[in-house]
C-alpha cells in the first residue's frame, strides 16, 4: 500500500462525506433561488482545453458575468437547461453588490473512493455553509455570504495526498465569476448559504494570503539578542509575564477564551510562542508539542502545523528581548505601560475592574513590587447615546465610539446586545473604525457590555424610516420638531437618506412672503389640467400615514413625459420644496437598493425615474411592479439577510412617483396609479418659472432680474404645517374630497370604477385642498378655481374604469393583430383561425413564435410597449385567464394540426374586450 493510500485509509474525515444520492433541489438553496442571478452553461474546447461557458437563458447565446441582462431566474434557467440539449448544466453568478462568495476546491476528492483531502475538510468545517460536489466529481464548491479582501489572491495550490492527483487547488471569488451548481449536496453541511464573513477572511488569510517572508529565515534579525533560556525556563517566564494568565490557560489546554474553538486557541498559543521564541519555528513546534492543546490534528497533519506556525510568525510584530528593561523582562509588551502623573485615569462604576485610561480601556495589574501596569483592551471608549427598541420589542444600544487616536473622529453605531456576545460580533458591529482595535480576551467583552448598559441614556423607538412619526420628523441627522425625541433613526447608507436634508422646521414672520410668492407662482407655470393632479398628489402624500389608516391603500403617481417637457425641473423643484435634494433615483437600481428605497420613508415621495420597459430585463420589471404594489398596500418584502443568518424584512409603504417615457402598465398597477402625461406643448410658462428659479424676464422692452426663491423656507414651513395639522380635521377634508370624487366619476361616465380608483381622485382633490389651506397660513391666495380643479379630476377619471385597463395579455394580442394586419405575423406560423365566420370562431396562437414576431414588430416600428422579453412570462397569466369562465382565453394547451400546442382565443370576446384588437386582421 502506497503512502497516499495509507493516509487515505487512516483519515477519519473521509468516511464522513455523504452526498444526497437523489438530489432534492426543492429543499436546497431556497434563498439563492429567489435571486435572478442564474445562467446555464456548456462545455467548450478553447485553446485545447475543455472549459465551462455561461449561457444566457433568454437567448441561448453567451452570458456575461458582468451583465445582469444575460442572467435569469432559477425557474427560467432550469427550464432552458432541461429543454435545450446543448447546455450541460446551470450555475449562479456572483454580482458586484450581492455579498455572495464561492470557494472552489479542485482535485480534493477521489471520485472512486470518495476520499477527501484533510485540509479540504477543514475548509468545509470552518466555513459551515452550503457545500456540494462539482460536476467533475473531483472537486467541491462552497457557497456563502461574505466578502474577500480587496487586494487578496484568488488561487493557490496545495500538495495532494490523494492517489489520482499531484496537486490540488483552492480558488475564492465574490464577483465577476459564475459557479456551476449540481445540487449534489454534502449532507453534513447547511442546505442554504450562511453568513460567514469572518470565517471566509480567515480561510483566505490561511491559504491564499501572500507570504511576507519571501522564502527567508522566519526568525528575527541578528540584532535581537540570542535567548539563553531552557524550554522550561522560557515557559515559566511566559507564565509570570503580564499576560501570563492567558498564556498559562492556553498552555494547559483551556480553550474557553476562544469559545471552545480549538483551532483559534492553537493560533492564540502559537502567537505567544512566536513572541517568546523570537519567531523560532523549530522551537515553536517543539514547545507546542509539550502543551495541553496537542491533538491528532497537530501531530498527524504537517500541513496544518507548518501553515499555523508560519501564520503566527507573519502576524508577530515584536519579540521577547531579555536584555531590555525590567518591564520587558517581565514579559509586558510595549503596549502595556506603567502609570504616570500625566495619565488620565477613570475608574468605571459598572461592576468591572477595567479602567478608562488616555482614551482607551485597560486592565490594571499589580506587580510584585507594588507598581501598576495597564494591559490594553481597546483603543477606544464607548458612551451610550440611547437604548433603542424596535417594533418587535428587540433592544439595541445606540453607542458613540470614541477612538483613542486623534486621526479618527467619533462614530455612532446602533447594535443589538448580541454584539457583546463574542469577539467576532464585537469586531463586526462596533470595532469598525479606521484606528479602533480590540486586544482583550472574551471575558473583557462582558466588561464592555456592563460599561455601556450602566450608563444613563434615554430609551427610544428604533426606526429605519425617514419622515413623520407622530409629532416628530425623523432625518438621517436627527429628530426635528421636539426637544425630547422618542425615535432614533438607524442609517442604511442609501442615496435616499442622503438626499433628505431638512435642518429645521418652522419659519419667521418675515419669511412668509417668500413662501406665499412661491405658492402663488407655481400653479401659473403649467397647464393646470396636468399640473394640479401632480400638486394634489405631492401635497396629499405628505399625509400618507393618515391616508393608509383611513383607506388601507395609497395610490402611486405615474408620469409619462415627452422629451423637452420640463419634467425633471418640475420634480426637482417639488423635491426641494420638502427638503429633498439631488437627482432622482433610478428604477434600474439593484434589488437591494430598491428595497431600501421603497422602505425608507413614511411620507416623503420616492421619485424613481428612467422607467422604460424596453430597456429593462423582464425580471427587473416584474420586481419593480411587485414593489410598487406592495408599497401601495404597505406590504412586506423578505429575503435572506446579507449580514446575519436568517431573513431580513423591508416594510414598504411610503408614497411612490414613477416617471419615464411611459406609465406603468397592468391591471393591478393601473388601479393603483394616478396617471399623468406631461406634454411638450404644456411646457412651463417661463415668465413665472423664472421668477421662481431666478433669471431675467422681459416686459414692455424692459429687462427685469429675479433672484431665485429660497425654496428651503417652504420646506421648513410645510413640515411645521404637517406637525400642527389635526387628524380629525384632515379626515373631515378627506371625506369631503371622497364624496366629490364619486360625483366626478359619475359626471365622467366611468364604467365599473373600483374603490382604488375613487381613492385616486380623492387623493388629488384632498392634496389640492391641503395646498390651498397651507397657502392661507402664509397669506397666499393661489389662482386655482373650482372649475380648474374639476377639469383636473376629470382628466384623471378618464384613465379609470374597466375600459381603460389593458393587461399584458391584452397588449400582446392587440399588437399581434396589428402585425397580422400588416402581414408581419404569418398564417400557420404565428397563428391560425378555426371555425372562421362561425359563432365559435377561435384564434389559435403559437405563443413562442407569435411573441417573437411581436417583439420584432415593436422594434421595427419603434412602438412603446410593456411586452415582456420572454414568452414564458405570459404562461401563468394566460392560465389564470383560462381558469376564468368569463375570459376570452379558452385553452392554453390546444392541439392544432399545423401549430401543434397553442393558445386558443375566443375571437368574438377578444374583439369586445381588447381595445384595438382587430378580428379581421387574422382573416385570410
C-alpha positions, 0 to 999 in steps of 0.5 A: 500500500502506497503512502497516499493510500495509507493516509487515505485509509487512516483519515477519519474525515473521509468516511464522513462525506455523504452526498444526497444520492437523489438530489432534492433541489426543492429543499436546497438553496431556497434563498439563492433561488429567489435571486435572478442571478442564474445562467446555464452553461456548456462545455467548450474546447478553447485553446485545447482545453475543455472549459465551462461557458455561461449561457444566457437563458433568454437567448441561448447565446453567451452570458456575461458575468458582468451583465445582469441582462444575460442572467435569469431566474432559477425557474427560467434557467432550469427550464432552458437547461432541461429543454435545450440539449446543448447546455450541460448544466446551470450555475449562479453568478456572483454580482458586484453588490450581492455579498455572495462568495464561492470557494472552489476546491479542485482535485480534493476528492477521489471520485472512486473512493470518495476520499477527501483531502484533510485540509479540504475538510477543514475548509468545509468545517470552518466555513459551515455553509452550503457545500456540494460536489462539482460536476467533475466529481473531483472537486467541491464548491462552497457557497456563502455570504461574505466578502474577500479582501480587496487586494487578496489572491484568488488561487493557490495550490496545495500538495495532494495526498490523494492517489489520482492527483499531484496537486490540488487547488483552492480558488475564492471569488465574490464577483465577476465569476459564475459557479456551476451548481449540481445540487449534489449536496454534502449532507453534513453541511447547511442546505442554504448559504450562511453568513460567514464573513469572518470565517471566509477572511480567515480561510483566505488569510490561511491559504491564499494570503501572500507570504511576507517572508519571501522564502527567508529565515522566519526568525528575527534579525541578528540584532535581537539578542540570542535567548539563553533560556531552557524550554522550561525556563522560557515557559515559566517566564511566559507564565509570570509575564503580564499576560501570563494568565492567558498564556498559562490557560492556553498552555494547559489546554483551556480553550474557553477564551476562544469559545471552545474553538480549538483551532483559534486557541492553537493560533492564540498559543502559537502567537505567544510562542512566536513572541517568546521564541523570537519567531523560532519555528523549530522551537515553536513546534517543539514547545507546542508539542509539550502543551495541553492543546496537542491533538491528532490534528497537530501531530498527524497533519504537517500541513496544518502545523507548518501553515499555523506556525508560519501564520503566527510568525507573519502576524508577530510584530515584536519579540521577547528581548531579555536584555531590555528593561525590567518591564520587558523582562517581565514579559509586558509588551510595549503596549502595556505601560506603567502609570504616570502623573500625566495619565488620565485615569477613570475608574468605571462604576459598572461592576468591572475592574477595567479602567478608562485610561488616555482614551482607551480601556485597560486592565490594571495589574499589580506587580510584585513590587507594588507598581501598576501596569495597564494591559490594553483592551481597546483603543477606544471608549464607548458612551451610550447615546440611547437604548433603542427598541424596535417594533418587535420589542428587540433592544439595541444600544445606540453607542458613540465610539470614541477612538483613542487616536486623534486621526479618527473622529467619533462614530455612532453605531446602533447594535443589538446586545448580541454584539457583546456576545463574542469577539467576532460580533464585537469586531463586526458591529462596533470595532469598525473604525479606521484606528479602533482595535480590540486586544482583550480576551472574551471575558473583557467583552462582558466588561464592555457590555456592563460599561455601556448598559450602566450608563444613563441614556434615554430609551427610544423607538428604533426606526429605519424610516425617514419622515413623520412619526407622530409629532416628530420628523425623523432625518438621517441627522436627527429628530426635528420638531421636539426637544425630547425625541422618542425615535432614533433613526438607524442609517442604511447608507442609501442615496435616499437618506442622503438626499433628505436634508431638512435642518429645521422646521418652522419659519419667521414672520418675515419669511412668509412672503417668500413662501406665499410668492412661491405658492402663488407662482407655481400653479401659473407655470403649467397647464393646470389640467396636468399640473394640479393632479401632480400638486394634489398628489405631492401635497396629499402624500405628505399625509400618507400615514393618515391616508393608509389608516383611513383607506388601507391603500395609497395610490402611486403617481405615474408620469409619462413625459415627452422629451423637452417637457420640463419634467425633471425641473418640475420634480426637482423643484417639488423635491426641494420644496420638502427638503429633498435634494439631488437627482432622482433615483433610478428604477434600474437600481439593484434589488437591494437598493430598491428595497431600501428605497421603497422602505425608507420613508413614511411620507416623503415621495420616492421619485424613481425615474428612467422607467422604460420597459424596453430597456429593462430585463423582464425580471427587473420589471416584474420586481419593480411592479411587485414593489410598487404594489406592495408599497401601495398596500404597505406590504412586506418584502423578505429575503435572506439577510446579507449580514446575519443568518436568517431573513431580513424584512423591508416594510414598504409603504411610503408614497411612490412617483414613477416617471419615464417615457411611459406609465406603468402598465397592468391591471393591478398597477393601473388601479393603483396609479394616478396617471399623468402625461406631461406634454411638450406643448404644456411646457412651463410658462417661463415668465413665472418659472423664472421668477421662481428659479431666478433669471431675467424676464422681459416686459414692455422692452424692459429687462427685469432680474429675479433672484431665485426663491429660497425654496428651503423656507417652504420646506421648513414651513410645510413640515411645521404645517404637517406637525400642527395639522389635526387628524380629525380635521384632515379626515373631515377634508378627506371625506369631503374630497371622497364624496366629490370624487364619486360625483366626478366619476359619475359626471365622467361616465366611468364604467365599473370604477373600483374603490382604488380608483375613487381613492385616486381622485380623492387623493388629488382633490384632498392634496389640492385642498391641503395646498390651498389651506397651507397657502392661507397660513402664509397669506397666499391666495393661489389662482386655482378655481373650482372649475380648474380643479374639476377639469383636473379630476376629470382628466384623471377619471378618464384613465379609470374604469374597466375600459381603460385597463389593458393587461399584458395579455391584452397588449400582446394580442392587440399588437399581434393583430396589428402585425397580422394586419400588416402581414408581419405575423404569418398564417400557420406560423404565428397563428391560425383561425378555426371555425372562421365566420362561425359563432365559435370562431377561435384564434389559435396562437403559437405563443413562442413564435407569435411573441417573437414576431411581436417583439420584432414588430415593436422594434421595427416600428419603434412602438412603446410597449410593456411586452415582456422579453420572454414568452414564458412570462405570459404562461401563468397569466394566460392560465389564470385567464383560462381558469376564468369562465368569463375570459376570452382565453379558452385553452392554453394547451390546444392541439392544432394540426399545423401549430401543434400546442397553442393558445386558443382565443375566443375571437368574438370576446377578444374583439369586445374586450381588447381595445384595438384588437382587430378580428379581421386582421387574422382573416385570410 
